[in-house]
Amino acid sequence: MTSQDLDAFAAWVEDLMRERGYDIDSPRGGGKSRIADEAGVHRAAVTRLLQRQSMPDLETTRRLARVLGVPVREMLIRSGRLTAEELADPHDRPASPAPGTEFDRRPTLEEVAELLGIPADRREMFVRVVEQFLPQEYEADARGREGARRPAEAAVGD
């Protein structure tokens, strides 16, 4: 990590602190102590960061992220510890796998039951129970695949 990285990260954290109402600019404002107390970290760790002396450790970073209301992922990326590629965001993944892959469709509930190791004699019960909790889109998708599983309406009447 370069001093430029530390400076950029510290400046970003300072802006967040100011936006959140921490008085970090006046010597007696108490903002550094207040954020340290709320985060449960040593005041010296906050001071060292704001004076561009050192990057906080992982636990301090995690606690500051919580108090500042930002994702830990963003703190780690902005600090230069990890890249966005190294710390993949689960929300960035496509909702369904890429076409042409083994899993280019949603699995049926029977397939899910098998993958989970549900014994064959209990799979029908598993399907009936799980169907009650699935969103309508899943039911429509499954009904579109002939024989993939019983429609939810049939399961409810059983």
N, CA, C and O atoms as a DFTB+ gen file, in Angstrom:
632 C
 N C O
     1  1       0.839      -1.171       0.000
     2  2       0.000       0.000       0.000
     3  2       0.884       1.234       0.000
     4  3       1.872       1.317       0.730
     5  1       0.508       2.183      -0.829
     6  2       1.283       3.414      -0.930
     7  2       0.694       4.473      -0.002
     8  3      -0.418       4.330       0.507
     9  1       1.460       5.531       0.203
    10  2       0.948       6.638       1.022
    11  2      -0.228       7.303       0.317
    12  3      -1.105       7.871       0.967
    13  1      -0.246       7.233      -1.019
    14  2      -1.384       7.773      -1.774
    15  2      -2.655       6.990      -1.466
    16  3      -3.729       7.568      -1.304
    17  1      -2.518       5.654      -1.387
    18  2      -3.672       4.808      -1.054
    19  2      -4.205       5.153       0.329
    20  3      -5.411       5.303       0.525
    21  1      -3.286       5.277       1.288
    22  2      -3.677       5.608       2.654
    23  2      -4.336       6.983       2.700
    24  3      -5.343       7.172       3.382
    25  1      -3.769       7.932       1.980
    26  2      -4.318       9.292       1.964
    27  2      -5.729       9.298       1.369
    28  3      -6.626       9.937       1.917
    29  1      -5.927       8.602       0.272
    30  2      -7.239       8.560      -0.376
    31  2      -8.276       7.889       0.523
    32  3      -9.409       8.358       0.631
    33  1      -7.885       6.797       1.162
    34  2      -8.800       6.084       2.058
    35  2      -9.147       6.962       3.261
    36  3     -10.318       7.082       3.622
    37  1      -8.148       7.568       3.876
    38  2      -8.378       8.420       5.049
    39  2      -9.272       9.603       4.699
    40  3     -10.147       9.975       5.481
    41  1      -9.058      10.191       3.531
    42  2      -9.895      11.318       3.100
    43  2     -11.351      10.867       2.931
    44  3     -12.273      11.586       3.316
    45  1     -11.551       9.701       2.365
    46  2     -12.904       9.162       2.187
    47  2     -13.560       8.919       3.544
    48  3     -14.722       9.273       3.746
    49  1     -12.813       8.312       4.481
    50  2     -13.356       8.044       5.812
    51  2     -13.661       9.365       6.532
    52  3     -14.693       9.481       7.192
    53  1     -12.786      10.344       6.411
    54  2     -13.033      11.659       7.016
    55  2     -14.344      12.245       6.508
    56  3     -15.150      12.746       7.292
    57  1     -14.557      12.182       5.196
    58  2     -15.795      12.708       4.620
    59  2     -17.011      11.982       5.190
    60  3     -18.021      12.606       5.516
    61  1     -16.906      10.653       5.308
    62  2     -18.008       9.886       5.891
    63  2     -18.283      10.325       7.323
    64  3     -19.436      10.495       7.720
    65  1     -17.217      10.506       8.092
    66  2     -17.375      10.911       9.491
    67  2     -18.064      12.273       9.589
    68  3     -18.965      12.466      10.405
    69  1     -17.638      13.195       8.762
    70  2     -18.251      14.528       8.775
    71  2     -19.723      14.445       8.362
    72  3     -20.584      15.069       8.982
    73  1     -20.004      13.672       7.312
    74  2     -21.386      13.513       6.847
    75  2     -22.270      12.914       7.936
    76  3     -23.458      13.225       8.012
    77  1     -21.697      12.061       8.774
    78  2     -22.453      11.399       9.835
    79  2     -22.503      12.230      11.123
    80  3     -23.042      11.786      12.137
    81  1     -21.935      13.439      11.070
    82  2     -22.042      14.346      12.201
    83  2     -20.946      14.252      13.243
    84  3     -21.101      14.778      14.344
    85  1     -19.845      13.596      12.923
    86  2     -18.726      13.518      13.875
    87  2     -17.842      14.753      13.690
    88  3     -17.366      15.023      12.588
    89  1     -17.629      15.497      14.774
    90  2     -16.786      16.692      14.727
    91  2     -15.332      16.250      14.883
    92  3     -14.819      16.144      15.997
    93  1     -14.690      16.001      13.770
    94  2     -13.300      15.520      13.797
    95  2     -12.308      16.638      13.523
    96  3     -11.098      16.409      13.534
    97  1     -12.804      17.841      13.277
    98  2     -11.915      18.938      12.893
    99  2     -11.454      19.797      14.068
   100  3     -10.322      20.281      14.067
   101  1     -12.297      19.989      15.051
   102  2     -11.868      20.816      16.178
   103  2     -11.238      19.933      17.253
   104  3     -11.708      18.821      17.491
   105  1     -10.179      20.418      17.905
   106  2      -9.467      19.607      18.890
   107  2     -10.352      19.150      20.041
   108  3     -10.122      18.082      20.609
   109  1     -11.340      19.927      20.386
   110  2     -12.199      19.568      21.512
   111  2     -13.611      19.168      21.068
   112  3     -14.542      19.130      21.872
   113  1     -13.746      18.877      19.791
   114  2     -15.059      18.506      19.272
   115  2     -15.537      17.152      19.749
   116  3     -16.738      16.899      19.836
   117  1     -14.597      16.292      20.053
   118  2     -14.959      14.976      20.570
   119  2     -15.354      13.953      19.532
   120  3     -15.728      12.833      19.880
   121  1     -15.280      14.314      18.267
   122  2     -15.713      13.388      17.223
   123  2     -14.882      12.123      17.125
   124  3     -15.422      11.038      16.910
   125  1     -13.577      12.253      17.280
   126  2     -12.695      11.080      17.201
   127  2     -12.981      10.120      18.349
   128  3     -13.058       8.906      18.155
   129  1     -13.135      10.679      19.543
   130  2     -13.436       9.836      20.706
   131  2     -14.814       9.199      20.576
   132  3     -15.004       8.027      20.901
   133  1     -15.769       9.988      20.096
   134  2     -17.134       9.476      19.961
   135  2     -17.204       8.322      18.969
   136  3     -17.822       7.296      19.251
   137  1     -16.575       8.486      17.813
   138  2     -16.639       7.390      16.837
   139  2     -15.879       6.166      17.340
   140  3     -16.309       5.033      17.120
   141  1     -14.756       6.389      18.011
   142  2     -13.996       5.274      18.571
   143  2     -14.846       4.525      19.597
   144  3     -14.879       3.295      19.595
   145  1     -15.528       5.258      20.467
   146  2     -16.384       4.626      21.474
   147  2     -17.533       3.857      20.830
   148  3     -17.817       2.721      21.209
   149  1     -18.193       4.481      19.856
   150  2     -19.329       3.829      19.201
   151  2     -18.896       2.590      18.425
   152  3     -19.642       1.615      18.329
   153  1     -17.692       2.636      17.875
   154  2     -17.191       1.481      17.113
   155  2     -16.556       0.436      18.023
   156  3     -16.360      -0.710      17.617
   157  1     -16.235       0.829      19.248
   158  2     -15.578      -0.102      20.164
   159  2     -14.120      -0.332      19.802
   160  3     -13.601      -1.441      19.932
   161  1     -13.459       0.741      19.339
   162  2     -12.041       0.645      18.971
   163  2     -11.260       1.692      19.761
   164  3     -11.846       2.591      20.364
   165  1      -9.945       1.570      19.753
   166  2      -9.111       2.541      20.442
   167  2      -9.110       3.857      19.684
   168  3      -9.085       3.884      18.454
   169  1      -9.137       4.934      20.431
   170  2      -9.096       6.264      19.829
   171  2      -7.815       6.420      19.005
   172  3      -7.815       7.090      17.972
   173  1      -6.729       5.803      19.464
   174  2      -5.452       5.908      18.753
   175  2      -5.560       5.348      17.336
   176  3      -4.909       5.859      16.425
   177  1      -6.363       4.316      17.136
   178  2      -6.525       3.737      15.798
   179  2      -7.199       4.739      14.866
   180  3      -6.821       4.867      13.702
   181  1      -8.195       5.445      15.382
   182  2      -8.886       6.461      14.590
   183  2      -7.922       7.612      14.290
   184  3      -7.849       8.098      13.161
   185  1      -7.192       8.036      15.310
   186  2      -6.239       9.141      15.141
   187  2      -5.162       8.789      14.121
   188  3      -4.836       9.605      13.258
   189  1      -4.611       7.590      14.213
   190  2      -3.559       7.174      13.268
   191  2      -4.071       7.168      11.831
   192  3      -3.348       7.543      10.908
   193  1      -5.313       6.743      11.645
   194  2      -5.896       6.747      10.304
   195  2      -6.071       8.184       9.808
   196  3      -5.679       8.510       8.687
   197  1      -6.653       9.029      10.636
   198  2      -6.923      10.398      10.206
   199  2      -5.646      11.208      10.008
   200  3      -5.635      12.173       9.243
   201  1      -4.576      10.822      10.687
   202  2      -3.288      11.497      10.497
   203  2      -2.443      10.825       9.413
   204  3      -1.281      11.173       9.205
   205  1      -3.060       9.846       8.722
   206  2      -2.392       9.130       7.621
   207  2      -1.127       8.403       8.072
   208  3      -0.156       8.310       7.321
   209  1      -1.143       7.892       9.294
   210  2       0.011       7.167       9.817
   211  2      -0.084       5.674       9.550
   212  3       0.922       5.024       9.265
   213  1      -1.309       5.121       9.642
   214  2      -1.464       3.692       9.391
   215  2      -2.900       3.345       9.045
   216  3      -3.846       4.044       9.404
   217  1      -3.019       2.246       8.338
   218  2      -4.312       1.703       7.958
   219  2      -4.845       0.901       9.151
   220  3      -4.073       0.184       9.789
   221  1      -6.119       1.000       9.466
   222  2      -6.657       0.204      10.578
   223  2      -6.628      -1.285      10.254
   224  3      -6.681      -1.686       9.092
   225  1      -6.542      -2.092      11.306
   226  2      -6.570      -3.547      11.089
   227  2      -7.974      -3.965      10.651
   228  3      -8.897      -3.152      10.621
   229  1      -8.115      -5.227      10.317
   230  2      -9.378      -5.721       9.755
   231  2     -10.538      -5.541      10.725
   232  3     -11.613      -5.106      10.314
   233  1     -10.350      -5.862      11.986
   234  2     -11.435      -5.736      12.966
   235  2     -11.839      -4.275      13.138
   236  3     -13.031      -3.975      13.207
   237  1     -10.882      -3.371      13.208
   238  2     -11.189      -1.950      13.326
   239  2     -11.923      -1.468      12.079
   240  3     -12.876      -0.695      12.178
   241  1     -11.490      -1.915      10.925
   242  2     -12.152      -1.554       9.669
   243  2     -13.600      -2.022       9.688
   244  3     -14.504      -1.276       9.312
   245  1     -13.818      -3.247      10.124
   246  2     -15.173      -3.805      10.197
   247  2     -16.050      -2.984      11.131
   248  3     -17.198      -2.684      10.804
   249  1     -15.518      -2.624      12.282
   250  2     -16.295      -1.864      13.258
   251  2     -16.579      -0.438      12.783
   252  3     -17.672       0.086      12.998
   253  1     -15.604       0.179      12.146
   254  2     -15.824       1.525      11.602
   255  2     -16.883       1.483      10.500
   256  3     -17.725       2.376      10.414
   257  1     -16.843       0.459       9.669
   258  2     -17.837       0.319       8.597
   259  2     -19.243       0.260       9.181
   260  3     -20.163       0.900       8.670
   261  1     -19.403      -0.503      10.246
   262  2     -20.720      -0.636      10.881
   263  2     -21.206       0.723      11.384
   264  3     -22.347       1.106      11.125
   265  1     -20.352       1.450      12.098
   266  2     -20.733       2.743      12.667
   267  2     -20.986       3.785      11.582
   268  3     -21.879       4.622      11.713
   269  1     -20.208       3.733      10.526
   270  2     -20.358       4.708       9.444
   271  2     -21.461       4.334       8.459
   272  3     -21.816       5.123       7.584
   273  1     -21.996       3.130       8.607
   274  2     -23.111       2.706       7.763
   275  2     -22.722       2.388       6.337
   276  3     -23.486       2.646       5.407
   277  1     -21.530       1.824       6.159
   278  2     -21.099       1.405       4.824
   279  2     -20.760      -0.080       4.866
   280  3     -20.371      -0.595       5.914
   281  1     -20.902      -0.767       3.751
   282  2     -20.556      -2.181       3.723
   283  2     -19.059      -2.395       3.969
   284  3     -18.224      -1.619       3.503
   285  1     -18.743      -3.444       4.697
   286  2     -17.344      -3.795       4.948
   287  2     -16.644      -4.015       3.614
   288  3     -15.474      -3.666       3.455
   289  1     -17.351      -4.585       2.670
   290  2     -16.787      -4.825       1.338
   291  2     -16.248      -3.521       0.748
   292  3     -15.139      -3.489       0.215
   293  1     -17.032      -2.452       0.843
   294  2     -16.603      -1.175       0.288
   295  2     -15.380      -0.635       1.031
   296  3     -14.464      -0.085       0.420
   297  1     -15.377      -0.797       2.346
   298  2     -14.220      -0.340       3.134
   299  2     -12.956      -1.089       2.710
   300  3     -11.898      -0.480       2.552
   301  1     -13.061      -2.387       2.527
   302  2     -11.890      -3.189       2.162
   303  2     -11.378      -2.831       0.767
   304  3     -10.170      -2.788       0.534
   305  1     -12.286      -2.579      -0.139
   306  2     -11.879      -2.222      -1.498
   307  2     -11.270      -0.826      -1.514
   308  3     -10.214      -0.615      -2.110
   309  1     -11.926       0.121      -0.868
   310  2     -11.396       1.491      -0.843
   311  2     -10.072       1.587      -0.097
   312  3      -9.249       2.452      -0.398
   313  1      -9.864       0.705       0.869
   314  2      -8.607       0.733       1.617
   315  2      -7.456       0.163       0.791
   316  3      -6.290       0.338       1.144
   317  1      -7.785      -0.516      -0.305
   318  2      -6.763      -1.105      -1.151
   319  2      -6.333      -2.486      -0.693
   320  3      -5.416      -3.073      -1.267
   321  1      -6.983      -3.008       0.329
   322  2      -6.630      -4.349       0.823
   323  2      -7.046      -5.437      -0.149
   324  3      -6.337      -6.427      -0.332
   325  1      -8.187      -5.248      -0.764
   326  2      -8.707      -6.213      -1.723
   327  2      -9.278      -5.463      -2.916
   328  3      -9.670      -4.301      -2.811
   329  1      -9.317      -6.137      -4.031
   330  2      -9.933      -5.554      -5.217
   331  2     -11.371      -6.039      -5.309
   332  3     -11.761      -6.994      -4.637
   333  1     -12.144      -5.380      -6.136
   334  2     -13.533      -5.791      -6.333
   335  2     -13.594      -7.227      -6.868
   336  3     -14.504      -7.985      -6.529
   337  1     -12.620      -7.591      -7.705
   338  2     -12.594      -8.945      -8.257
   339  2     -12.271      -9.975      -7.183
   340  3     -12.815     -11.079      -7.191
   341  1     -11.387      -9.612      -6.260
   342  2     -11.021     -10.537      -5.184
   343  2     -12.142     -10.706      -4.166
   344  3     -12.235     -11.733      -3.492
   345  1     -12.980      -9.700      -4.063
   346  2     -14.059      -9.710      -3.082
   347  2     -15.376      -9.584      -3.816
   348  3     -16.050      -8.557      -3.738
   349  1     -15.734     -10.626      -4.522
   350  2     -16.929     -10.607      -5.367
   351  2     -18.163     -10.304      -4.532
   352  3     -18.327     -10.817      -3.425
   353  1     -19.024      -9.463      -5.084
   354  2     -20.275      -9.106      -4.440
   355  2     -21.324     -10.126      -4.876
   356  3     -21.559     -10.292      -6.073
   357  1     -21.958     -10.812      -3.921
   358  2     -22.950     -11.820      -4.313
   359  2     -24.130     -11.220      -5.070
   360  3     -24.819     -11.932      -5.801
   361  1     -24.374      -9.921      -4.904
   362  2     -25.476      -9.271      -5.612
   363  2     -25.116      -8.976      -7.060
   364  3     -26.000      -8.681      -7.864
   365  1     -23.829      -9.050      -7.412
   366  2     -23.396      -8.792      -8.780
   367  2     -23.519     -10.025      -9.666
   368  3     -23.433      -9.919     -10.889
   369  1     -23.718     -11.187      -9.064
   370  2     -23.815     -12.413      -9.853
   371  2     -25.120     -12.427     -10.634
   372  3     -26.128     -11.896     -10.167
   373  1     -25.111     -13.025     -11.809
   374  2     -26.358     -13.122     -12.565
   375  2     -27.376     -13.948     -11.786
   376  3     -27.015     -14.868     -11.053
   377  1     -28.646     -13.609     -11.953
   378  2     -29.708     -14.311     -11.241
   379  2     -29.783     -15.772     -11.660
   380  3     -30.147     -16.632     -10.858
   381  1     -29.441     -16.055     -12.908
   382  2     -29.443     -17.444     -13.350
   383  2     -28.116     -17.711     -14.060
   384  3     -27.512     -16.803     -14.631
   385  1     -27.675     -18.953     -14.017
   386  2     -26.403     -19.292     -14.651
   387  2     -26.401     -19.017     -16.145
   388  3     -27.457     -18.893     -16.766
   389  1     -25.233     -18.926     -16.703
   390  2     -25.078     -18.632     -18.121
   391  2     -25.647     -19.754     -18.981
   392  3     -25.501     -20.930     -18.648
   393  1     -26.297     -19.393     -20.089
   394  2     -26.820     -20.419     -20.990
   395  2     -25.689     -21.311     -21.496
   396  3     -24.557     -20.868     -21.693
   397  1     -26.030     -22.570     -21.699
   398  2     -25.042     -23.508     -22.207
   399  2     -24.267     -24.218     -21.116
   400  3     -23.525     -25.163     -21.386
   401  1     -24.440     -23.759     -19.862
   402  2     -23.769     -24.448     -18.768
   403  2     -24.666     -25.575     -18.295
   404  3     -25.824     -25.686     -18.697
   405  1     -24.110     -26.401     -17.438
   406  2     -24.874     -27.525     -16.909
   407  2     -26.112     -27.035     -16.158
   408  3     -27.129     -27.726     -16.108
   409  1     -26.017     -25.838     -15.575
   410  2     -27.107     -25.308     -14.768
   411  2     -27.726     -24.074     -15.428
   412  3     -27.883     -23.037     -14.784
   413  1     -28.078     -24.187     -16.718
   414  2     -28.645     -23.035     -17.409
   415  2     -30.150     -22.924     -17.182
   416  3     -30.825     -22.153     -17.864
   417  1     -30.670     -23.678     -16.241
   418  2     -32.077     -23.598     -15.849
   419  2     -32.168     -23.820     -14.347
   420  3     -31.239     -24.326     -13.717
   421  1     -33.288     -23.437     -13.800
   422  2     -33.495     -23.680     -12.373
   423  2     -33.699     -25.181     -12.165
   424  3     -34.356     -25.838     -12.972
   425  1     -33.144     -25.709     -11.103
   426  2     -33.375     -27.141     -10.849
   427  2     -34.810     -27.357     -10.379
   428  3     -35.421     -26.466      -9.790
   429  1     -35.329     -28.526     -10.641
   430  2     -36.650     -28.868     -10.123
   431  2     -36.521     -29.130      -8.632
   432  3     -35.421     -29.332      -8.118
   433  1     -37.636     -29.124      -7.955
   434  2     -37.597     -29.405      -6.520
   435  2     -37.135     -30.835      -6.251
   436  3     -36.494     -31.104      -5.235
   437  1     -37.457     -31.737      -7.150
   438  2     -36.979     -33.113      -6.990
   439  2     -35.447     -33.159      -7.072
   440  3     -34.797     -33.878      -6.314
   441  1     -34.883     -32.381      -8.003
   442  2     -33.422     -32.318      -8.135
   443  2     -32.794     -31.680      -6.899
   444  3     -31.742     -32.116      -6.432
   445  1     -33.440     -30.658      -6.381
   446  2     -32.942     -30.012      -5.171
   447  2     -32.967     -31.006      -4.013
   448  3     -32.006     -31.109      -3.251
   449  1     -34.058     -31.724      -3.891
   450  2     -34.185     -32.715      -2.818
   451  2     -33.075     -33.754      -2.919
   452  3     -32.482     -34.145      -1.914
   453  1     -32.804     -34.194      -4.141
   454  2     -31.736     -35.182      -4.343
   455  2     -30.371     -34.605      -3.965
   456  3     -29.575     -35.262      -3.295
   457  1     -30.107     -33.355      -4.406
   458  2     -28.840     -32.703      -4.074
   459  2     -28.669     -32.534      -2.561
   460  3     -27.558     -32.613      -2.038
   461  1     -29.781     -32.302      -1.874
   462  2     -29.734     -32.117      -0.427
   463  2     -29.662     -33.435       0.334
   464  3     -29.472     -33.453       1.550
   465  1     -29.815     -34.527      -0.390
   466  2     -29.730     -35.833       0.261
   467  2     -31.019     -36.272       0.930
   468  3     -31.000     -37.119       1.823
   469  1     -32.143     -35.700       0.504
   470  2     -33.447     -36.109       1.046
   471  2     -33.718     -37.529       0.552
   472  3     -33.644     -37.787      -0.649
   473  1     -34.029     -38.445       1.457
   474  2     -34.296     -39.830       1.031
   475  2     -35.438     -39.871       0.015
   476  3     -36.376     -39.077       0.092
   477  1     -35.353     -40.796      -0.932
   478  2     -36.322     -40.898      -2.025
   479  2     -37.757     -41.005      -1.510
   480  3     -38.669     -40.442      -2.115
   481  1     -37.969     -41.713      -0.411
   482  2     -39.328     -41.891       0.095
   483  2     -39.888     -40.630       0.763
   484  3     -41.068     -40.595       1.112
   485  1     -39.068     -39.609       0.944
   486  2     -39.528     -38.360       1.571
   487  2     -39.510     -37.172       0.612
   488  3     -39.874     -36.061       0.995
   489  1     -39.100     -37.394      -0.600
   490  2     -38.962     -36.285      -1.550
   491  2     -40.301     -35.662      -1.919
   492  3     -40.402     -34.444      -2.063
   493  1     -41.336     -36.498      -2.074
   494  2     -42.641     -35.953      -2.435
   495  2     -43.134     -35.001      -1.341
   496  3     -43.680     -33.941      -1.644
   497  1     -42.946     -35.368      -0.096
   498  2     -43.344     -34.501       1.022
   499  2     -42.508     -33.216       1.003
   500  3     -43.044     -32.129       1.221
   501  1     -41.206     -33.330       0.745
   502  2     -40.316     -32.168       0.654
   503  2     -40.847     -31.196      -0.403
   504  3     -40.950     -29.994      -0.157
   505  1     -41.181     -31.727      -1.578
   506  2     -41.671     -30.898      -2.680
   507  2     -42.948     -30.181      -2.266
   508  3     -43.078     -28.980      -2.504
   509  1     -43.902     -30.890      -1.647
   510  2     -45.167     -30.272      -1.254
   511  2     -44.960     -29.148      -0.237
   512  3     -45.615     -28.109      -0.312
   513  1     -44.065     -29.356       0.692
   514  2     -43.819     -28.334       1.710
   515  2     -43.126     -27.121       1.103
   516  3     -43.539     -25.986       1.345
   517  1     -42.079     -27.349       0.319
   518  2     -41.304     -26.244      -0.241
   519  2     -42.129     -25.439      -1.231
   520  3     -41.976     -24.220      -1.299
   521  1     -42.991     -26.078      -1.995
   522  2     -43.817     -25.374      -2.977
   523  2     -44.636     -24.250      -2.341
   524  3     -44.909     -23.236      -2.983
   525  1     -45.016     -24.431      -1.109
   526  2     -45.838     -23.427      -0.431
   527  2     -45.079     -22.127      -0.186
   528  3     -45.697     -21.085       0.031
   529  1     -43.750     -22.175      -0.217
   530  2     -42.946     -21.006       0.097
   531  2     -42.296     -20.358      -1.118
   532  3     -41.651     -19.318      -0.990
   533  1     -42.454     -20.948      -2.275
   534  2     -41.804     -20.425      -3.470
   535  2     -42.601     -19.283      -4.089
   536  3     -43.830     -19.273      -4.024
   537  1     -41.900     -18.319      -4.693
   538  2     -42.604     -17.233      -5.380
   539  2     -43.290     -17.753      -6.638
   540  3     -42.937     -18.807      -7.166
   541  1     -44.271     -16.998      -7.103
   542  2     -45.050     -17.393      -8.279
   543  2     -44.189     -17.631      -9.508
   544  3     -44.478     -18.528     -10.301
   545  1     -43.111     -16.823      -9.681
   546  2     -42.267     -16.969     -10.874
   547  2     -41.670     -18.369     -10.955
   548  3     -41.567     -18.933     -12.044
   549  1     -41.280     -18.932      -9.829
   550  2     -40.668     -20.257      -9.819
   551  2     -41.702     -21.296     -10.227
   552  3     -41.404     -22.220     -10.985
   553  1     -42.923     -21.136      -9.716
   554  2     -43.975     -22.088     -10.051
   555  2     -44.260     -22.056     -11.548
   556  3     -44.394     -23.107     -12.174
   557  1     -44.352     -20.865     -12.125
   558  2     -44.635     -20.745     -13.558
   559  2     -43.510     -21.345     -14.381
   560  3     -43.755     -22.026     -15.377
   561  1     -42.279     -21.093     -13.966
   562  2     -41.118     -21.632     -14.666
   563  2     -41.133     -23.157     -14.618
   564  3     -40.874     -23.819     -15.624
   565  1     -41.432     -23.700     -13.469
   566  2     -41.433     -25.147     -13.315
   567  2     -42.571     -25.783     -14.104
   568  3     -42.395     -26.854     -14.683
   569  1     -43.746     -25.134     -14.135
   570  2     -44.868     -25.682     -14.887
   571  2     -44.589     -25.681     -16.374
   572  3     -45.139     -26.496     -17.114
   573  1     -43.733     -24.766     -16.817
   574  2     -43.376     -24.689     -18.229
   575  2     -42.537     -25.875     -18.684
   576  3     -42.475     -26.165     -19.878
   577  1     -41.902     -26.553     -17.762
   578  2     -41.120     -27.750     -18.084
   579  2     -41.991     -28.965     -17.792
   580  3     -42.187     -29.329     -16.633
   581  1     -42.500     -29.575     -18.819
   582  2     -43.428     -30.678     -18.675
   583  2     -42.843     -31.778     -17.801
   584  3     -41.741     -32.270     -18.044
   585  1     -43.601     -32.150     -16.783
   586  2     -43.191     -33.247     -15.916
   587  2     -42.101     -32.882     -14.926
   588  3     -41.597     -33.759     -14.224
   589  1     -41.727     -31.620     -14.849
   590  2     -40.634     -31.248     -13.959
   591  2     -41.028     -31.443     -12.505
   592  3     -40.225     -31.915     -11.700
   593  1     -42.248     -31.084     -12.168
   594  2     -42.750     -31.298     -10.822
   595  2     -44.235     -31.030     -10.833
   596  3     -44.763     -30.493     -11.806
   597  1     -44.908     -31.392      -9.776
   598  2     -46.343     -31.162      -9.705
   599  2     -46.626     -29.685      -9.543
   600  3     -45.896     -29.012      -8.815
   601  1     -47.641     -29.151     -10.177
   602  2     -47.999     -27.748      -9.975
   603  2     -48.390     -27.521      -8.524
   604  3     -48.889     -28.428      -7.856
   605  1     -48.161     -26.305      -8.040
   606  2     -48.426     -25.977      -6.654
   607  2     -49.906     -26.178      -6.313
   608  3     -50.233     -26.594      -5.201
   609  1     -50.804     -25.885      -7.265
   610  2     -52.233     -26.018      -6.986
   611  2     -52.571     -27.467      -6.647
   612  3     -53.375     -27.720      -5.750
   613  1     -51.962     -28.425      -7.359
   614  2     -52.230     -29.824      -7.090
   615  2     -51.691     -30.235      -5.730
   616  3     -52.300     -31.048      -5.034
   617  1     -50.563     -29.681      -5.354
   618  2     -49.948     -30.041      -4.087
   619  2     -50.763     -29.550      -2.911
   620  3     -50.808     -30.211      -1.874
   621  1     -51.413     -28.396      -3.051
   622  2     -52.148     -27.810      -1.939
   623  2     -53.356     -28.674      -1.588
   624  3     -53.697     -28.816      -0.413
   625  1     -54.008     -29.255      -2.605
   626  2     -55.192     -30.040      -2.355
   627  2     -54.938     -31.419      -1.791
   628  3     -55.890     -32.084      -1.383
   629  1     -53.739     -31.867      -1.750
   630  2     -53.416     -33.213      -1.266
   631  2     -53.572     -33.347       0.227
   632  3     -53.336     -34.422       0.779
